[in-house]
Amino acid sequence: MYGMMGSELSIEQFSFPSQYVGTKLTDGLWYAVPNSMIDNVRKLHSDIYETEQLLINNNVNIISEDIQNKSGVY
């Protein structure tokens, strides 16, 4: 059945974060560290809801600062 439907499927995909720096952290593992969590949240919201109207929750700011402090990516 999938073979018949396969050509008719349309899938839209989004990645998050969309703007990032690839880096190894102190644990030796590679991470996609967001350049700016705030900008990435705005872009994801815009892509999904097709609107620029978004009030950033303070939790996004806190998470963004935490990521910056732990990763050294600003």
mmCIF file of the N, C-alpha and C atoms, coordinates in Angstrom:
data_MODEL
# 
_entry.id   MODEL 
# 
loop_
_atom_site.group_PDB 
_atom_site.id 
_atom_site.type_symbol 
_atom_site.label_atom_id 
_atom_site.label_alt_id 
_atom_site.label_comp_id 
_atom_site.label_asym_id 
_atom_site.label_entity_id 
_atom_site.label_seq_id 
_atom_site.pdbx_PDB_ins_code 
_atom_site.Cartn_x 
_atom_site.Cartn_y 
_atom_site.Cartn_z 
_atom_site.occupancy 
_atom_site.B_iso_or_equiv 
_atom_site.pdbx_formal_charge 
_atom_site.auth_seq_id 
_atom_site.auth_comp_id 
_atom_site.auth_asym_id 
_atom_site.auth_atom_id 
_atom_site.pdbx_PDB_model_num 
ATOM 1   N N  . MET A 1 1  ? 0.824  -1.191 0.000  1.00 0.00 ? 1  MET A N  1 
ATOM 2   C CA . MET A 1 1  ? 0.000  0.000  0.000  1.00 0.00 ? 1  MET A CA 1 
ATOM 3   C C  . MET A 1 1  ? 0.871  1.259  0.000  1.00 0.00 ? 1  MET A C  1 
ATOM 4   N N  . TYR A 1 2  ? 1.981  1.225  0.753  1.00 0.00 ? 2  TYR A N  1 
ATOM 5   C CA . TYR A 1 2  ? 2.851  2.401  0.785  1.00 0.00 ? 2  TYR A CA 1 
ATOM 6   C C  . TYR A 1 2  ? 3.403  2.701  -0.601 1.00 0.00 ? 2  TYR A C  1 
ATOM 7   N N  . GLY A 1 3  ? 3.723  1.656  -1.358 1.00 0.00 ? 3  GLY A N  1 
ATOM 8   C CA . GLY A 1 3  ? 4.247  1.854  -2.703 1.00 0.00 ? 3  GLY A CA 1 
ATOM 9   C C  . GLY A 1 3  ? 3.298  2.658  -3.569 1.00 0.00 ? 3  GLY A C  1 
ATOM 10  N N  . MET A 1 4  ? 2.020  2.450  -3.398 1.00 0.00 ? 4  MET A N  1 
ATOM 11  C CA . MET A 1 4  ? 1.028  3.199  -4.169 1.00 0.00 ? 4  MET A CA 1 
ATOM 12  C C  . MET A 1 4  ? 0.918  4.631  -3.672 1.00 0.00 ? 4  MET A C  1 
ATOM 13  N N  . MET A 1 5  ? 1.032  4.814  -2.383 1.00 0.00 ? 5  MET A N  1 
ATOM 14  C CA . MET A 1 5  ? 0.867  6.143  -1.800 1.00 0.00 ? 5  MET A CA 1 
ATOM 15  C C  . MET A 1 5  ? 2.163  6.939  -1.835 1.00 0.00 ? 5  MET A C  1 
ATOM 16  N N  . GLY A 1 6  ? 3.312  6.269  -1.923 1.00 0.00 ? 6  GLY A N  1 
ATOM 17  C CA . GLY A 1 6  ? 4.606  6.927  -1.828 1.00 0.00 ? 6  GLY A CA 1 
ATOM 18  C C  . GLY A 1 6  ? 4.779  8.115  -2.745 1.00 0.00 ? 6  GLY A C  1 
ATOM 19  N N  . SER A 1 7  ? 4.325  8.009  -3.975 1.00 0.00 ? 7  SER A N  1 
ATOM 20  C CA . SER A 1 7  ? 4.502  9.109  -4.911 1.00 0.00 ? 7  SER A CA 1 
ATOM 21  C C  . SER A 1 7  ? 3.575  10.273 -4.610 1.00 0.00 ? 7  SER A C  1 
ATOM 22  N N  . GLU A 1 8  ? 2.551  10.062 -3.798 1.00 0.00 ? 8  GLU A N  1 
ATOM 23  C CA . GLU A 1 8  ? 1.595  11.110 -3.491 1.00 0.00 ? 8  GLU A CA 1 
ATOM 24  C C  . GLU A 1 8  ? 1.898  11.808 -2.164 1.00 0.00 ? 8  GLU A C  1 
ATOM 25  N N  . LEU A 1 9  ? 2.838  11.274 -1.394 1.00 0.00 ? 9  LEU A N  1 
ATOM 26  C CA . LEU A 1 9  ? 3.142  11.847 -0.098 1.00 0.00 ? 9  LEU A CA 1 
ATOM 27  C C  . LEU A 1 9  ? 3.909  13.154 -0.245 1.00 0.00 ? 9  LEU A C  1 
ATOM 28  N N  . SER A 1 10 ? 3.519  14.119 0.528  1.00 0.00 ? 10 SER A N  1 
ATOM 29  C CA . SER A 1 10 ? 4.234  15.379 0.585  1.00 0.00 ? 10 SER A CA 1 
ATOM 30  C C  . SER A 1 10 ? 4.566  15.652 2.049  1.00 0.00 ? 10 SER A C  1 
ATOM 31  N N  . ILE A 1 11 ? 5.845  15.712 2.350  1.00 0.00 ? 11 ILE A N  1 
ATOM 32  C CA . ILE A 1 11 ? 6.269  15.890 3.730  1.00 0.00 ? 11 ILE A CA 1 
ATOM 33  C C  . ILE A 1 11 ? 7.082  17.169 3.836  1.00 0.00 ? 11 ILE A C  1 
ATOM 34  N N  . GLU A 1 12 ? 6.710  18.019 4.770  1.00 0.00 ? 12 GLU A N  1 
ATOM 35  C CA . GLU A 1 12 ? 7.450  19.237 5.028  1.00 0.00 ? 12 GLU A CA 1 
ATOM 36  C C  . GLU A 1 12 ? 8.248  19.025 6.304  1.00 0.00 ? 12 GLU A C  1 
ATOM 37  N N  . GLN A 1 13 ? 9.540  19.317 6.257  1.00 0.00 ? 13 GLN A N  1 
ATOM 38  C CA . GLN A 1 13 ? 10.395 19.074 7.404  1.00 0.00 ? 13 GLN A CA 1 
ATOM 39  C C  . GLN A 1 13 ? 11.075 20.355 7.843  1.00 0.00 ? 13 GLN A C  1 
ATOM 40  N N  . PHE A 1 14 ? 11.281 20.460 9.145  1.00 0.00 ? 14 PHE A N  1 
ATOM 41  C CA . PHE A 1 14 ? 12.001 21.582 9.732  1.00 0.00 ? 14 PHE A CA 1 
ATOM 42  C C  . PHE A 1 14 ? 13.065 21.020 10.664 1.00 0.00 ? 14 PHE A C  1 
ATOM 43  N N  . SER A 1 15 ? 14.200 21.676 10.724 1.00 0.00 ? 15 SER A N  1 
ATOM 44  C CA . SER A 1 15 ? 15.229 21.246 11.664 1.00 0.00 ? 15 SER A CA 1 
ATOM 45  C C  . SER A 1 15 ? 15.406 22.315 12.735 1.00 0.00 ? 15 SER A C  1 
ATOM 46  N N  . PHE A 1 16 ? 15.835 21.879 13.885 1.00 0.00 ? 16 PHE A N  1 
ATOM 47  C CA . PHE A 1 16 ? 16.038 22.806 14.992 1.00 0.00 ? 16 PHE A CA 1 
ATOM 48  C C  . PHE A 1 16 ? 17.254 22.350 15.768 1.00 0.00 ? 16 PHE A C  1 
ATOM 49  N N  . PRO A 1 17 ? 18.217 23.181 16.015 1.00 0.00 ? 17 PRO A N  1 
ATOM 50  C CA . PRO A 1 17 ? 18.274 24.578 15.595 1.00 0.00 ? 17 PRO A CA 1 
ATOM 51  C C  . PRO A 1 17 ? 18.660 24.700 14.126 1.00 0.00 ? 17 PRO A C  1 
ATOM 52  N N  . SER A 1 18 ? 18.197 25.762 13.497 1.00 0.00 ? 18 SER A N  1 
ATOM 53  C CA . SER A 1 18 ? 18.507 25.959 12.080 1.00 0.00 ? 18 SER A CA 1 
ATOM 54  C C  . SER A 1 18 ? 19.818 26.721 11.903 1.00 0.00 ? 18 SER A C  1 
ATOM 55  N N  . GLN A 1 19 ? 20.190 27.521 12.891 1.00 0.00 ? 19 GLN A N  1 
ATOM 56  C CA . GLN A 1 19 ? 21.437 28.281 12.853 1.00 0.00 ? 19 GLN A CA 1 
ATOM 57  C C  . GLN A 1 19 ? 22.274 27.828 14.045 1.00 0.00 ? 19 GLN A C  1 
ATOM 58  N N  . TYR A 1 20 ? 23.392 27.151 13.745 1.00 0.00 ? 20 TYR A N  1 
ATOM 59  C CA . TYR A 1 20 ? 24.177 26.590 14.841 1.00 0.00 ? 20 TYR A CA 1 
ATOM 60  C C  . TYR A 1 20 ? 25.659 26.543 14.501 1.00 0.00 ? 20 TYR A C  1 
ATOM 61  N N  . VAL A 1 21 ? 26.434 26.308 15.529 1.00 0.00 ? 21 VAL A N  1 
ATOM 62  C CA . VAL A 1 21 ? 27.867 26.083 15.391 1.00 0.00 ? 21 VAL A CA 1 
ATOM 63  C C  . VAL A 1 21 ? 28.120 24.650 15.829 1.00 0.00 ? 21 VAL A C  1 
ATOM 64  N N  . GLY A 1 22 ? 28.783 23.870 15.005 1.00 0.00 ? 22 GLY A N  1 
ATOM 65  C CA . GLY A 1 22 ? 29.148 22.511 15.382 1.00 0.00 ? 22 GLY A CA 1 
ATOM 66  C C  . GLY A 1 22 ? 30.436 22.551 16.184 1.00 0.00 ? 22 GLY A C  1 
ATOM 67  N N  . THR A 1 23 ? 30.403 22.018 17.381 1.00 0.00 ? 23 THR A N  1 
ATOM 68  C CA . THR A 1 23 ? 31.588 22.073 18.236 1.00 0.00 ? 23 THR A CA 1 
ATOM 69  C C  . THR A 1 23 ? 31.626 20.883 19.185 1.00 0.00 ? 23 THR A C  1 
ATOM 70  N N  . LYS A 1 24 ? 32.841 20.545 19.623 1.00 0.00 ? 24 LYS A N  1 
ATOM 71  C CA . LYS A 1 24 ? 33.003 19.532 20.659 1.00 0.00 ? 24 LYS A CA 1 
ATOM 72  C C  . LYS A 1 24 ? 33.076 20.244 21.998 1.00 0.00 ? 24 LYS A C  1 
ATOM 73  N N  . LEU A 1 25 ? 32.358 19.725 22.962 1.00 0.00 ? 25 LEU A N  1 
ATOM 74  C CA . LEU A 1 25 ? 32.389 20.305 24.307 1.00 0.00 ? 25 LEU A CA 1 
ATOM 75  C C  . LEU A 1 25 ? 33.335 19.494 25.185 1.00 0.00 ? 25 LEU A C  1 
ATOM 76  N N  . THR A 1 26 ? 33.389 19.823 26.453 1.00 0.00 ? 26 THR A N  1 
ATOM 77  C CA . THR A 1 26 ? 34.362 19.219 27.360 1.00 0.00 ? 26 THR A CA 1 
ATOM 78  C C  . THR A 1 26 ? 34.209 17.707 27.497 1.00 0.00 ? 26 THR A C  1 
ATOM 79  N N  . ASP A 1 27 ? 33.036 17.167 27.177 1.00 0.00 ? 27 ASP A N  1 
ATOM 80  C CA . ASP A 1 27 ? 32.847 15.720 27.256 1.00 0.00 ? 27 ASP A CA 1 
ATOM 81  C C  . ASP A 1 27 ? 33.354 14.999 26.013 1.00 0.00 ? 27 ASP A C  1 
ATOM 82  N N  . GLY A 1 28 ? 33.889 15.763 25.037 1.00 0.00 ? 28 GLY A N  1 
ATOM 83  C CA . GLY A 1 28 ? 34.450 15.176 23.828 1.00 0.00 ? 28 GLY A CA 1 
ATOM 84  C C  . GLY A 1 28 ? 33.437 14.853 22.753 1.00 0.00 ? 28 GLY A C  1 
ATOM 85  N N  . LEU A 1 29 ? 32.163 15.119 23.011 1.00 0.00 ? 29 LEU A N  1 
ATOM 86  C CA . LEU A 1 29 ? 31.114 14.840 22.028 1.00 0.00 ? 29 LEU A CA 1 
ATOM 87  C C  . LEU A 1 29 ? 30.836 16.073 21.181 1.00 0.00 ? 29 LEU A C  1 
ATOM 88  N N  . TRP A 1 30 ? 30.374 15.823 19.947 1.00 0.00 ? 30 TRP A N  1 
ATOM 89  C CA . TRP A 1 30 ? 30.037 16.911 19.021 1.00 0.00 ? 30 TRP A CA 1 
ATOM 90  C C  . TRP A 1 30 ? 28.606 17.346 19.265 1.00 0.00 ? 30 TRP A C  1 
ATOM 91  N N  . TYR A 1 31 ? 28.373 18.665 19.282 1.00 0.00 ? 31 TYR A N  1 
ATOM 92  C CA . TYR A 1 31 ? 27.032 19.227 19.488 1.00 0.00 ? 31 TYR A CA 1 
ATOM 93  C C  . TYR A 1 31 ? 26.739 20.288 18.437 1.00 0.00 ? 31 TYR A C  1 
ATOM 94  N N  . ALA A 1 32 ? 25.469 20.407 18.078 1.00 0.00 ? 32 ALA A N  1 
ATOM 95  C CA . ALA A 1 32 ? 24.995 21.523 17.265 1.00 0.00 ? 32 ALA A CA 1 
ATOM 96  C C  . ALA A 1 32 ? 24.511 22.576 18.253 1.00 0.00 ? 32 ALA A C  1 
ATOM 97  N N  . VAL A 1 33 ? 25.371 23.550 18.539 1.00 0.00 ? 33 VAL A N  1 
ATOM 98  C CA . VAL A 1 33 ? 25.065 24.578 19.531 1.00 0.00 ? 33 VAL A CA 1 
ATOM 99  C C  . VAL A 1 33 ? 24.412 25.757 18.824 1.00 0.00 ? 33 VAL A C  1 
ATOM 100 N N  . PRO A 1 34 ? 23.191 26.126 19.217 1.00 0.00 ? 34 PRO A N  1 
ATOM 101 C CA . PRO A 1 34 ? 22.513 27.237 18.544 1.00 0.00 ? 34 PRO A CA 1 
ATOM 102 C C  . PRO A 1 34 ? 23.287 28.539 18.678 1.00 0.00 ? 34 PRO A C  1 
ATOM 103 N N  . ASN A 1 35 ? 23.407 29.274 17.568 1.00 0.00 ? 35 ASN A N  1 
ATOM 104 C CA . ASN A 1 35 ? 24.030 30.601 17.627 1.00 0.00 ? 35 ASN A CA 1 
ATOM 105 C C  . ASN A 1 35 ? 23.248 31.502 18.561 1.00 0.00 ? 35 ASN A C  1 
ATOM 106 N N  . SER A 1 36 ? 21.958 31.470 18.424 1.00 0.00 ? 36 SER A N  1 
ATOM 107 C CA . SER A 1 36 ? 21.061 32.256 19.268 1.00 0.00 ? 36 SER A CA 1 
ATOM 108 C C  . SER A 1 36 ? 19.767 31.471 19.406 1.00 0.00 ? 36 SER A C  1 
ATOM 109 N N  . MET A 1 37 ? 19.490 31.021 20.597 1.00 0.00 ? 37 MET A N  1 
ATOM 110 C CA . MET A 1 37 ? 18.268 30.261 20.818 1.00 0.00 ? 37 MET A CA 1 
ATOM 111 C C  . MET A 1 37 ? 17.044 31.115 20.475 1.00 0.00 ? 37 MET A C  1 
ATOM 112 N N  . ILE A 1 38 ? 17.108 32.387 20.790 1.00 0.00 ? 38 ILE A N  1 
ATOM 113 C CA . ILE A 1 38 ? 15.977 33.287 20.528 1.00 0.00 ? 38 ILE A CA 1 
ATOM 114 C C  . ILE A 1 38 ? 15.698 33.357 19.028 1.00 0.00 ? 38 ILE A C  1 
ATOM 115 N N  . ASP A 1 39 ? 16.753 33.551 18.208 1.00 0.00 ? 39 ASP A N  1 
ATOM 116 C CA . ASP A 1 39 ? 16.571 33.612 16.750 1.00 0.00 ? 39 ASP A CA 1 
ATOM 117 C C  . ASP A 1 39 ? 16.063 32.283 16.204 1.00 0.00 ? 39 ASP A C  1 
ATOM 118 N N  . ASN A 1 40 ? 16.566 31.179 16.747 1.00 0.00 ? 40 ASN A N  1 
ATOM 119 C CA . ASN A 1 40 ? 16.127 29.854 16.298 1.00 0.00 ? 40 ASN A CA 1 
ATOM 120 C C  . ASN A 1 40 ? 14.669 29.599 16.651 1.00 0.00 ? 40 ASN A C  1 
ATOM 121 N N  . VAL A 1 41 ? 14.237 30.009 17.828 1.00 0.00 ? 41 VAL A N  1 
ATOM 122 C CA . VAL A 1 41 ? 12.835 29.842 18.225 1.00 0.00 ? 41 VAL A CA 1 
ATOM 123 C C  . VAL A 1 41 ? 11.939 30.685 17.321 1.00 0.00 ? 41 VAL A C  1 
ATOM 124 N N  . ARG A 1 42 ? 12.356 31.921 17.037 1.00 0.00 ? 42 ARG A N  1 
ATOM 125 C CA . ARG A 1 42 ? 11.573 32.780 16.130 1.00 0.00 ? 42 ARG A CA 1 
ATOM 126 C C  . ARG A 1 42 ? 11.444 32.144 14.747 1.00 0.00 ? 42 ARG A C  1 
ATOM 127 N N  . LYS A 1 43 ? 12.569 31.606 14.222 1.00 0.00 ? 43 LYS A N  1 
ATOM 128 C CA . LYS A 1 43 ? 12.539 31.004 12.884 1.00 0.00 ? 43 LYS A CA 1 
ATOM 129 C C  . LYS A 1 43 ? 11.648 29.770 12.856 1.00 0.00 ? 43 LYS A C  1 
ATOM 130 N N  . LEU A 1 44 ? 11.757 28.907 13.858 1.00 0.00 ? 44 LEU A N  1 
ATOM 131 C CA . LEU A 1 44 ? 10.921 27.716 13.908 1.00 0.00 ? 44 LEU A CA 1 
ATOM 132 C C  . LEU A 1 44 ? 9.450  28.100 13.980 1.00 0.00 ? 44 LEU A C  1 
ATOM 133 N N  . HIS A 1 45 ? 9.126  29.070 14.809 1.00 0.00 ? 45 HIS A N  1 
ATOM 134 C CA . HIS A 1 45 ? 7.740  29.525 14.934 1.00 0.00 ? 45 HIS A CA 1 
ATOM 135 C C  . HIS A 1 45 ? 7.231  30.075 13.604 1.00 0.00 ? 45 HIS A C  1 
ATOM 136 N N  . SER A 1 46 ? 8.065  30.868 12.941 1.00 0.00 ? 46 SER A N  1 
ATOM 137 C CA . SER A 1 46 ? 7.694  31.452 11.651 1.00 0.00 ? 46 SER A CA 1 
ATOM 138 C C  . SER A 1 46 ? 7.485  30.366 10.598 1.00 0.00 ? 46 SER A C  1 
ATOM 139 N N  . ASP A 1 47 ? 8.368  29.362 10.573 1.00 0.00 ? 47 ASP A N  1 
ATOM 140 C CA . ASP A 1 47 ? 8.257  28.270 9.600  1.00 0.00 ? 47 ASP A CA 1 
ATOM 141 C C  . ASP A 1 47 ? 6.982  27.458 9.824  1.00 0.00 ? 47 ASP A C  1 
ATOM 142 N N  . ILE A 1 48 ? 6.675  27.165 11.076 1.00 0.00 ? 48 ILE A N  1 
ATOM 143 C CA . ILE A 1 48 ? 5.524  26.314 11.379 1.00 0.00 ? 48 ILE A CA 1 
ATOM 144 C C  . ILE A 1 48 ? 4.206  27.069 11.246 1.00 0.00 ? 48 ILE A C  1 
ATOM 145 N N  . TYR A 1 49 ? 4.135  28.265 11.824 1.00 0.00 ? 49 TYR A N  1 
ATOM 146 C CA . TYR A 1 49 ? 2.870  28.991 11.879 1.00 0.00 ? 49 TYR A CA 1 
ATOM 147 C C  . TYR A 1 49 ? 2.730  30.076 10.819 1.00 0.00 ? 49 TYR A C  1 
ATOM 148 N N  . GLU A 1 50 ? 3.799  30.284 10.031 1.00 0.00 ? 50 GLU A N  1 
ATOM 149 C CA . GLU A 1 50 ? 3.802  31.267 8.950  1.00 0.00 ? 50 GLU A CA 1 
ATOM 150 C C  . GLU A 1 50 ? 3.400  32.653 9.424  1.00 0.00 ? 50 GLU A C  1 
ATOM 151 N N  . THR A 1 51 ? 3.908  33.032 10.593 1.00 0.00 ? 51 THR A N  1 
ATOM 152 C CA . THR A 1 51 ? 3.666  34.365 11.131 1.00 0.00 ? 51 THR A CA 1 
ATOM 153 C C  . THR A 1 51 ? 4.901  34.823 11.889 1.00 0.00 ? 51 THR A C  1 
ATOM 154 N N  . GLU A 1 52 ? 5.126  36.101 11.882 1.00 0.00 ? 52 GLU A N  1 
ATOM 155 C CA . GLU A 1 52 ? 6.261  36.677 12.596 1.00 0.00 ? 52 GLU A CA 1 
ATOM 156 C C  . GLU A 1 52 ? 5.878  37.093 14.012 1.00 0.00 ? 52 GLU A C  1 
ATOM 157 N N  . GLN A 1 53 ? 4.609  36.994 14.357 1.00 0.00 ? 53 GLN A N  1 
ATOM 158 C CA . GLN A 1 53 ? 4.133  37.458 15.662 1.00 0.00 ? 53 GLN A CA 1 
ATOM 159 C C  . GLN A 1 53 ? 4.442  36.415 16.737 1.00 0.00 ? 53 GLN A C  1 
ATOM 160 N N  . LEU A 1 54 ? 5.415  36.743 17.569 1.00 0.00 ? 54 LEU A N  1 
ATOM 161 C CA . LEU A 1 54 ? 5.798  35.829 18.638 1.00 0.00 ? 54 LEU A CA 1 
ATOM 162 C C  . LEU A 1 54 ? 6.392  36.637 19.774 1.00 0.00 ? 54 LEU A C  1 
ATOM 163 N N  . LEU A 1 55 ? 5.870  36.449 20.951 1.00 0.00 ? 55 LEU A N  1 
ATOM 164 C CA . LEU A 1 55 ? 6.470  37.027 22.145 1.00 0.00 ? 55 LEU A CA 1 
ATOM 165 C C  . LEU A 1 55 ? 7.353  35.951 22.762 1.00 0.00 ? 55 LEU A C  1 
ATOM 166 N N  . ILE A 1 56 ? 8.632  36.272 22.914 1.00 0.00 ? 56 ILE A N  1 
ATOM 167 C CA . ILE A 1 56 ? 9.582  35.309 23.451 1.00 0.00 ? 56 ILE A CA 1 
ATOM 168 C C  . ILE A 1 56 ? 9.384  35.170 24.958 1.00 0.00 ? 56 ILE A C  1 
ATOM 169 N N  . ASN A 1 57 ? 9.169  33.946 25.390 1.00 0.00 ? 57 ASN A N  1 
ATOM 170 C CA . ASN A 1 57 ? 9.025  33.630 26.801 1.00 0.00 ? 57 ASN A CA 1 
ATOM 171 C C  . ASN A 1 57 ? 10.377 33.796 27.486 1.00 0.00 ? 57 ASN A C  1 
ATOM 172 N N  . ASN A 1 58 ? 10.391 34.255 28.724 1.00 0.00 ? 58 ASN A N  1 
ATOM 173 C CA . ASN A 1 58 ? 11.637 34.449 29.455 1.00 0.00 ? 58 ASN A CA 1 
ATOM 174 C C  . ASN A 1 58 ? 12.422 33.144 29.595 1.00 0.00 ? 58 ASN A C  1 
ATOM 175 N N  . ASN A 1 59 ? 11.732 32.010 29.584 1.00 0.00 ? 59 ASN A N  1 
ATOM 176 C CA . ASN A 1 59 ? 12.430 30.720 29.665 1.00 0.00 ? 59 ASN A CA 1 
ATOM 177 C C  . ASN A 1 59 ? 13.386 30.533 28.495 1.00 0.00 ? 59 ASN A C  1 
ATOM 178 N N  . VAL A 1 60 ? 13.029 31.046 27.314 1.00 0.00 ? 60 VAL A N  1 
ATOM 179 C CA . VAL A 1 60 ? 13.911 30.949 26.145 1.00 0.00 ? 60 VAL A CA 1 
ATOM 180 C C  . VAL A 1 60 ? 15.186 31.739 26.407 1.00 0.00 ? 60 VAL A C  1 
ATOM 181 N N  . ASN A 1 61 ? 15.053 32.925 27.013 1.00 0.00 ? 61 ASN A N  1 
ATOM 182 C CA . ASN A 1 61 ? 16.235 33.729 27.348 1.00 0.00 ? 61 ASN A CA 1 
ATOM 183 C C  . ASN A 1 61 ? 17.130 33.006 28.343 1.00 0.00 ? 61 ASN A C  1 
ATOM 184 N N  . ILE A 1 62 ? 16.531 32.391 29.353 1.00 0.00 ? 62 ILE A N  1 
ATOM 185 C CA . ILE A 1 62 ? 17.291 31.671 30.376 1.00 0.00 ? 62 ILE A CA 1 
ATOM 186 C C  . ILE A 1 62 ? 18.027 30.485 29.763 1.00 0.00 ? 62 ILE A C  1 
ATOM 187 N N  . ILE A 1 63 ? 17.328 29.717 28.925 1.00 0.00 ? 63 ILE A N  1 
ATOM 188 C CA . ILE A 1 63 ? 17.938 28.564 28.273 1.00 0.00 ? 63 ILE A CA 1 
ATOM 189 C C  . ILE A 1 63 ? 19.059 29.012 27.347 1.00 0.00 ? 63 ILE A C  1 
ATOM 190 N N  . SER A 1 64 ? 18.828 30.098 26.598 1.00 0.00 ? 64 SER A N  1 
ATOM 191 C CA . SER A 1 64 ? 19.839 30.609 25.679 1.00 0.00 ? 64 SER A CA 1 
ATOM 192 C C  . SER A 1 64 ? 21.107 31.013 26.434 1.00 0.00 ? 64 SER A C  1 
ATOM 193 N N  . GLU A 1 65 ? 20.951 31.723 27.543 1.00 0.00 ? 65 GLU A N  1 
ATOM 194 C CA . GLU A 1 65 ? 22.106 32.138 28.342 1.00 0.00 ? 65 GLU A CA 1 
ATOM 195 C C  . GLU A 1 65 ? 22.835 30.923 28.915 1.00 0.00 ? 65 GLU A C  1 
ATOM 196 N N  . ASP A 1 66 ? 22.081 29.925 29.359 1.00 0.00 ? 66 ASP A N  1 
ATOM 197 C CA . ASP A 1 66 ? 22.678 28.713 29.912 1.00 0.00 ? 66 ASP A CA 1 
ATOM 198 C C  . ASP A 1 66 ? 23.500 27.979 28.853 1.00 0.00 ? 66 ASP A C  1 
ATOM 199 N N  . ILE A 1 67 ? 22.953 27.873 27.646 1.00 0.00 ? 67 ILE A N  1 
ATOM 200 C CA . ILE A 1 67 ? 23.678 27.224 26.544 1.00 0.00 ? 67 ILE A CA 1 
ATOM 201 C C  . ILE A 1 67 ? 24.955 27.990 26.224 1.00 0.00 ? 67 ILE A C  1 
ATOM 202 N N  . GLN A 1 68 ? 24.856 29.310 26.167 1.00 0.00 ? 68 GLN A N  1 
ATOM 203 C CA . GLN A 1 68 ? 26.035 30.136 25.877 1.00 0.00 ? 68 GLN A CA 1 
ATOM 204 C C  . GLN A 1 68 ? 27.112 29.952 26.939 1.00 0.00 ? 68 GLN A C  1 
ATOM 205 N N  . ASN A 1 69 ? 26.703 29.958 28.202 1.00 0.00 ? 69 ASN A N  1 
ATOM 206 C CA . ASN A 1 69 ? 27.670 29.825 29.292 1.00 0.00 ? 69 ASN A CA 1 
ATOM 207 C C  . ASN A 1 69 ? 28.333 28.449 29.308 1.00 0.00 ? 69 ASN A C  1 
ATOM 208 N N  . LYS A 1 70 ? 27.585 27.409 29.015 1.00 0.00 ? 70 LYS A N  1 
ATOM 209 C CA . LYS A 1 70 ? 28.134 26.052 29.056 1.00 0.00 ? 70 LYS A CA 1 
ATOM 210 C C  . LYS A 1 70 ? 28.966 25.714 27.815 1.00 0.00 ? 70 LYS A C  1 
ATOM 211 N N  . SER A 1 71 ? 28.607 26.314 26.673 1.00 0.00 ? 71 SER A N  1 
ATOM 212 C CA . SER A 1 71 ? 29.272 25.949 25.419 1.00 0.00 ? 71 SER A CA 1 
ATOM 213 C C  . SER A 1 71 ? 30.371 26.918 25.006 1.00 0.00 ? 71 SER A C  1 
ATOM 214 N N  . GLY A 1 72 ? 30.286 28.161 25.477 1.00 0.00 ? 72 GLY A N  1 
ATOM 215 C CA . GLY A 1 72 ? 31.227 29.180 25.029 1.00 0.00 ? 72 GLY A CA 1 
ATOM 216 C C  . GLY A 1 72 ? 30.891 29.722 23.649 1.00 0.00 ? 72 GLY A C  1 
ATOM 217 N N  . VAL A 1 73 ? 29.740 29.345 23.101 1.00 0.00 ? 73 VAL A N  1 
ATOM 218 C CA . VAL A 1 73 ? 29.294 29.840 21.788 1.00 0.00 ? 73 VAL A CA 1 
ATOM 219 C C  . VAL A 1 73 ? 28.346 31.004 22.032 1.00 0.00 ? 73 VAL A C  1 
ATOM 220 N N  . TYR A 1 74 ? 28.733 32.181 21.506 1.00 0.00 ? 74 TYR A N  1 
ATOM 221 C CA . TYR A 1 74 ? 27.918 33.389 21.701 1.00 0.00 ? 74 TYR A CA 1 
ATOM 222 C C  . TYR A 1 74 ? 27.512 33.979 20.382 1.00 0.00 ? 74 TYR A C  1 
# 
